[in-house]
Amino acid sequence: MLKPSAPAALGLVAALVWPFASAASPSELSFQEILSLARRRAPALLDAAGRTAEAQGPVAGASPFLRENPTVSFELGPRTHDDIRGTQLSLGISQPIELGGKQGARRDSARAGLQRQGAEQQDAERRVLGEVGAAFLRALYARELSRLMRQTEEAARHLSDSTGKRFDAGDVPVVDVNVAKVALARARAAVVTTQGEEQALLSELRALLGLPLKDPLAVRGELRELASLPVTAPPDTKERPDLVAIESELAQAEADLKLGRAEGWPDVSVGVRYEKEVDETALVGTLSVPLPVFSRGQEAKVTGDARVRRLRTALESARRARDAQVEAARVRDASRQQALAVLETEALPLLDENESLARRSYEAGEMDLAGLLLVRRETLETRVALLDSHLQAALARVQLAVEMGALP
């Protein structure tokens, strides 16, 4: 059992490998197969991957040694001077050059943006896999609950037939026949409800996986096994991707602030120009320097400084929230495991015995029908509570893995 104080994480993706049953349908997927399919097909993850690919653009744009392209100028026209006619020609080339480390700051910003988008993609995978895992567990719960309701319906049908025969023999009153039929009707209604819920949950799982409605889908596994898997500790150096995303955004903001401060430096333009006027020629160097009198990056500096302060505060808050979320997941996991252990050790061994004793007592005339139905109802409610406990324990394990970022 997981100790609340122990730093542990759930290596759920690697551990929940369920063996294929020989008679299983190709559409029946285990927990591990569902997660693998989600990585390939989930619309949210495809969108996140596309955003990461888009973030390559600014990196490519900031990669050249110089940001601006050289400019070539050309002038040609007639020239008349002292009744001498000729041609004036001017040909020049100039190259703008950024000063103050602007290009380096721009590269740092683009790389940090790409790193942030990659971390957001990993965080999207963490959250989506958690949602898919929880949806799988609920669908598996609905399947097992539907199976339990069908068993209950079969027992109710057998009791109704038995009561009818005893009524024909004059052993029980007609009210017992009616009560048995009512119990059978309730069992049938429960079967219809649980089967419909199972199909609805599978449709919700299809939506998360990006599968069309026509594709067959079923789940395979046992809640009891998924609820009792061991936990493994993640590497101490591994940070949760949502925090990495904020750290990368902070690095990008610091690079943008550096770029804004560098705008106080003028961008010079150096070049060379060849001139020919009638029979005279000249080759001159050129230097153009704008004077940063009015525009000195005021907006970028004010906005960038505020953004850096905001992200530093957000990063501290996110780390505190992460610690609280992990602790809450640990506590919830421990309590779910304890509750499951109580039901399995103290209640489960008695259920079959109680129902068997009650049925024999009814058949021997030592218990009336109302007493038998009361025992069966209590037994059914306990089995449902045990199934609920399996689900809650399995969900708590998945949530613990999500909060600790243990899904690789």
C-alpha positions in Angstrom: 0.0 0.0 0.0 1.2 3.5 -0.8 2.3 5.5 2.2 1.0 9.0 2.2 4.4 10.4 3.2 6.5 8.5 0.8 7.5 10.3 -2.5 6.3 7.9 -5.0 4.8 8.1 -8.5 2.9 5.6 -10.5 4.7 4.2 -13.6 1.2 3.4 -14.9 1.8 3.4 -18.6 4.7 0.9 -18.4 3.2 -1.3 -15.7 -0.4 -1.7 -16.9 0.4 -4.2 -19.7 -2.5 -6.6 -19.9 -2.0 -9.9 -21.7 -4.1 -10.6 -24.7 -6.8 -13.2 -24.2 -6.9 -15.8 -26.9 -10.6 -15.3 -27.6 -10.5 -11.5 -27.4 -11.9 -9.5 -30.2 -9.4 -7.2 -32.1 -11.6 -4.3 -31.0 -11.1 -5.1 -27.3 -8.3 -3.0 -25.9 -6.4 -3.2 -22.7 -5.4 -0.2 -20.6 -1.9 0.0 -22.1 -3.3 -0.3 -25.7 -5.8 2.5 -25.0 -3.0 4.8 -23.9 -0.9 3.9 -26.9 -3.9 4.6 -29.2 -4.5 7.9 -27.5 -0.9 9.0 -28.2 -1.4 8.3 -31.9 -5.0 9.4 -32.4 -6.2 11.8 -29.6 -7.2 15.1 -31.3 -5.9 17.1 -28.4 -2.4 15.6 -28.8 -2.4 16.0 -32.6 -3.2 19.7 -32.1 -0.4 20.0 -29.5 2.0 18.3 -31.9 1.0 20.7 -34.6 1.6 23.7 -32.4 5.1 22.4 -31.6 5.8 22.1 -35.3 4.6 25.7 -35.8 7.0 26.9 -33.1 9.9 25.8 -35.3 9.1 28.8 -37.5 10.5 31.6 -35.2 13.6 29.5 -34.6 14.2 29.2 -38.3 13.5 32.9 -38.7 16.0 33.8 -36.0 18.8 31.4 -37.2 20.5 33.6 -39.9 23.6 35.5 -38.9 21.9 38.8 -39.8 18.2 39.6 -39.7 17.9 42.0 -42.6 18.9 41.3 -46.2 21.4 43.5 -48.0 20.0 46.3 -50.2 21.2 47.1 -53.7 20.5 50.5 -55.1 20.9 51.6 -58.7 20.5 55.0 -60.3 20.9 55.9 -64.0 20.1 59.1 -65.9 21.3 61.8 -68.3 23.6 64.5 -66.9 24.4 67.9 -68.5 27.1 70.1 -67.1 28.7 73.1 -68.9 27.1 72.0 -72.2 28.7 68.6 -71.7 26.2 65.8 -71.8 26.8 62.4 -70.3 25.4 59.7 -68.1 25.2 59.7 -64.3 25.4 56.2 -62.8 25.2 55.3 -59.1 25.4 51.7 -57.9 25.5 50.8 -54.2 25.0 48.0 -51.7 24.3 48.3 -48.0 23.8 45.9 -45.1 21.8 46.7 -42.0 23.5 45.5 -38.8 21.8 45.2 -35.4 23.7 46.3 -32.4 23.3 45.6 -28.7 22.9 41.8 -29.0 19.4 42.0 -30.6 19.9 39.0 -32.8 21.1 36.9 -30.0 18.2 37.9 -27.8 15.8 37.1 -30.7 17.3 33.6 -31.0 17.0 33.0 -27.3 13.4 34.0 -27.4 12.6 31.7 -30.3 14.4 28.7 -28.7 12.6 29.3 -25.4 9.3 29.5 -27.3 10.0 26.2 -28.9 10.9 24.6 -25.6 7.7 26.0 -24.0 5.6 24.6 -26.8 7.3 21.2 -26.4 6.6 21.2 -22.7 3.0 22.2 -23.3 2.7 19.2 -25.7 4.1 16.9 -23.0 1.7 18.4 -20.5 -1.2 18.0 -22.9 -0.2 14.3 -23.2 -0.1 14.0 -19.4 -3.6 15.4 -19.0 -5.1 13.7 -22.0 -3.7 10.3 -21.0 -5.2 10.9 -17.5 -8.6 11.6 -19.0 -8.4 8.6 -21.4 -7.3 6.3 -18.5 -10.1 7.5 -16.3 -12.6 7.0 -19.2 -11.3 3.5 -19.8 -11.7 2.6 -16.1 -15.3 3.9 -16.0 -16.1 1.9 -19.1 -14.5 -1.2 -17.6 -16.6 -0.5 -14.4 -19.7 -0.2 -16.5 -18.9 -3.5 -18.2 -18.4 -5.3 -14.8 -21.5 -3.7 -13.3 -23.5 -4.8 -16.3 -22.2 -8.4 -15.9 -23.2 -8.2 -12.2 -26.7 -7.0 -13.1 -27.1 -9.8 -15.6 -26.2 -12.3 -12.9 -28.7 -10.6 -10.6 -31.4 -10.8 -13.3 -30.7 -14.5 -13.7 -31.0 -15.1 -10.0 -34.2 -13.1 -9.9 -35.7 -15.1 -12.8 -34.8 -18.4 -11.0 -36.4 -17.1 -7.8 -39.6 -16.0 -9.7 -39.9 -19.4 -11.4 -39.3 -21.2 -8.1 -41.9 -19.1 -6.3 -44.4 -19.7 -9.1 -44.0 -23.5 -8.7 -44.3 -23.2 -4.9 -47.5 -21.2 -5.4 -48.9 -23.9 -7.7 -48.2 -26.4 -5.0 -49.9 -24.2 -2.4 -46.8 -23.6 -0.3 -46.7 -19.7 -0.7 -49.4 -17.0 -1.1 -49.8 -15.1 -4.3 -48.2 -12.0 -2.8 -44.9 -13.9 -2.9 -45.3 -14.5 -6.6 -46.0 -10.8 -7.2 -43.0 -9.7 -5.1 -40.7 -12.1 -6.9 -42.0 -10.7 -10.3 -41.4 -7.1 -9.1 -37.8 -8.1 -8.1 -37.3 -9.6 -11.6 -38.6 -6.5 -13.3 -36.2 -4.3 -11.3 -33.3 -6.6 -12.2 -34.2 -6.3 -15.9 -34.4 -2.5 -15.7 -31.0 -2.4 -14.0 -29.6 -4.5 -16.9 -30.9 -2.2 -19.5 -29.6 0.9 -17.6 -26.1 -0.5 -17.1 -25.8 -1.7 -20.7 -26.8 1.7 -22.0 -24.3 3.4 -19.7 -21.6 1.1 -20.9 -22.3 2.1 -24.5 -22.4 5.8 -23.6 -19.0 5.6 -21.8 -17.5 3.8 -24.8 -18.8 6.6 -27.1 -17.2 9.2 -24.8 -13.9 7.2 -25.0 -14.2 7.2 -28.8 -14.4 11.0 -28.7 -11.2 11.3 -26.6 -9.4 8.9 -28.9 -10.6 10.5 -32.1 -12.3 7.3 -33.3 -15.3 7.4 -35.6 -18.6 6.1 -34.2 -18.6 3.2 -36.7 -15.3 1.7 -35.4 -15.9 -1.2 -32.9 -14.5 -0.6 -29.5 -14.5 -2.6 -26.2 -12.4 -2.6 -23.1 -10.6 -5.5 -21.6 -9.1 -6.0 -18.1 -10.1 -6.4 -14.4 -10.7 -3.4 -12.2 -9.4 -5.4 -9.2 -6.0 -5.8 -10.9 -5.8 -2.2 -12.1 -6.6 -0.9 -8.6 -3.9 -2.8 -6.8 -0.8 -2.2 -9.0 2.4 -1.1 -7.2 3.8 2.4 -7.5 7.3 3.4 -8.6 9.2 6.6 -7.8 10.1 8.9 -10.7 13.6 10.4 -11.1 14.2 13.3 -8.8 15.4 15.4 -11.7 12.2 15.0 -13.7 10.0 18.1 -13.5 6.3 18.1 -14.3 5.9 19.5 -17.9 3.4 22.2 -17.0 6.1 23.7 -14.7 8.7 23.3 -17.5 6.4 25.2 -19.8 6.2 28.2 -17.3 10.0 28.1 -16.9 10.4 28.2 -20.6 7.9 31.0 -21.0 9.8 33.0 -18.3 13.1 32.4 -20.2 11.3 33.7 -23.4 10.1 36.8 -21.5 13.6 37.5 -20.2 14.9 37.2 -23.8 12.2 39.6 -25.0 13.0 42.0 -22.3 16.7 41.9 -23.3 15.6 42.6 -26.8 13.5 45.5 -25.7 16.4 47.1 -23.8 18.6 46.6 -26.8 16.3 48.7 -28.9 18.0 51.8 -27.4 21.0 50.9 -29.6 20.7 52.2 -33.1 20.8 49.7 -36.0 23.5 50.9 -38.4 23.7 50.2 -42.1 27.1 50.0 -43.8 27.8 49.7 -47.5 29.7 50.9 -50.5 28.6 52.9 -53.5 30.1 53.4 -56.9 29.3 56.6 -58.7 30.0 57.8 -62.3 29.2 61.3 -63.4 30.1 62.1 -67.1 33.8 61.3 -67.1 34.4 61.2 -63.3 34.1 58.2 -61.1 34.1 57.7 -57.4 34.0 54.7 -54.9 32.7 55.7 -51.5 31.8 53.8 -48.3 28.5 54.5 -46.6 27.3 54.5 -43.0 23.8 55.2 -41.9 23.0 55.6 -38.2 19.4 56.4 -37.0 19.3 58.5 -33.9 17.2 56.9 -31.1 15.7 60.1 -30.0 12.0 59.3 -29.7 11.7 55.5 -30.0 14.0 53.7 -27.6 12.0 50.5 -27.0 9.9 52.0 -24.2 6.9 49.8 -24.7 8.9 46.6 -25.0 10.8 47.4 -21.8 7.8 48.2 -19.7 5.7 45.3 -21.0 8.7 42.8 -20.8 9.5 43.8 -17.2 5.9 43.3 -16.1 5.7 40.0 -17.9 8.9 38.7 -16.3 7.6 39.6 -12.8 4.2 38.0 -13.5 5.7 34.8 -14.7 8.1 34.5 -11.8 5.1 34.8 -9.5 3.1 32.3 -11.6 6.0 29.8 -11.4 6.2 30.0 -7.6 2.4 29.6 -7.4 2.4 26.6 -9.8 5.1 24.9 -7.7 3.1 25.3 -4.5 0.0 24.1 -6.3 1.9 21.1 -7.7 3.0 20.1 -4.2 -0.6 20.4 -2.9 -2.0 18.4 -5.8 0.5 15.6 -5.3 -0.2 15.4 -1.6 -3.9 15.3 -2.2 -3.5 12.5 -4.7 -1.4 10.6 -2.3 -3.9 10.9 0.5 -6.8 10.0 -1.7 -4.9 7.0 -3.1 -4.1 5.7 0.4 -7.7 6.1 1.7 -9.1 4.4 -1.4 -6.7 1.5 -0.9 -7.6 1.2 2.8 -11.4 1.3 2.0 -10.9 -1.4 -0.6 -8.9 -3.6 1.8 -11.7 -3.4 4.4 -14.4 -4.5 2.0 -12.2 -7.3 0.5 -11.2 -8.7 3.8 -14.3 -8.2 6.0 -17.2 -8.2 3.6 -16.4 -10.2 0.5 -15.8 -13.6 2.1 -19.3 -13.5 3.7 -21.4 -12.5 0.7 -21.7 -15.9 -1.0 -22.2 -17.7 2.3 -25.0 -15.3 3.4 -26.8 -15.6 0.1 -26.5 -19.4 0.1 -27.7 -19.7 3.7 -30.7 -17.4 3.0 -31.7 -19.4 -0.1 -31.6 -22.7 1.7 -33.6 -21.2 4.6 -36.2 -20.0 2.2 -36.5 -23.3 0.4 -36.8 -25.1 3.8 -39.5 -22.7 4.9 -37.4 -21.2 7.7 -37.4 -17.7 6.0 -40.0 -15.8 4.2 -39.5 -14.2 0.8 -39.1 -10.8 2.2 -36.2 -11.9 4.3 -34.6 -13.6 1.3 -34.9 -10.5 -0.8 -33.6 -8.4 1.9 -30.4 -10.5 2.2 -30.1 -10.5 -1.6 -30.5 -6.8 -1.8 -27.9 -6.3 0.9 -25.5 -8.7 -0.9 -26.0 -6.9 -4.2 -25.4 -3.4 -2.6 -22.2 -4.7 -1.0 -21.0 -6.1 -4.3 -21.8 -2.8 -6.1 -20.0 -1.0 -3.2 -17.0 -3.3 -3.7 -17.0 -2.6 -7.4 -17.3 1.1 -6.8 -14.3 0.8 -4.4 -12.3 -0.9 -7.1 -13.1 1.9 -9.5 -12.3 4.7 -7.0 -9.0 3.0 -6.1 -8.0 2.6 -9.8 -9.0 6.2 -10.5 -6.9 7.4 -7.6 -3.9 5.6 -8.9 -4.3 7.2 -12.3 -4.7 10.6 -10.8 -1.6 10.1 -8.7 0.3 9.3 -11.8 -1.1 12.4 -13.5 -0.3 14.8 -10.7 3.3 13.5 -10.2 4.0 13.5 -14.0 4.8 9.8 -13.9 3.3 9.0 -17.3 6.3 8.8 -19.6 
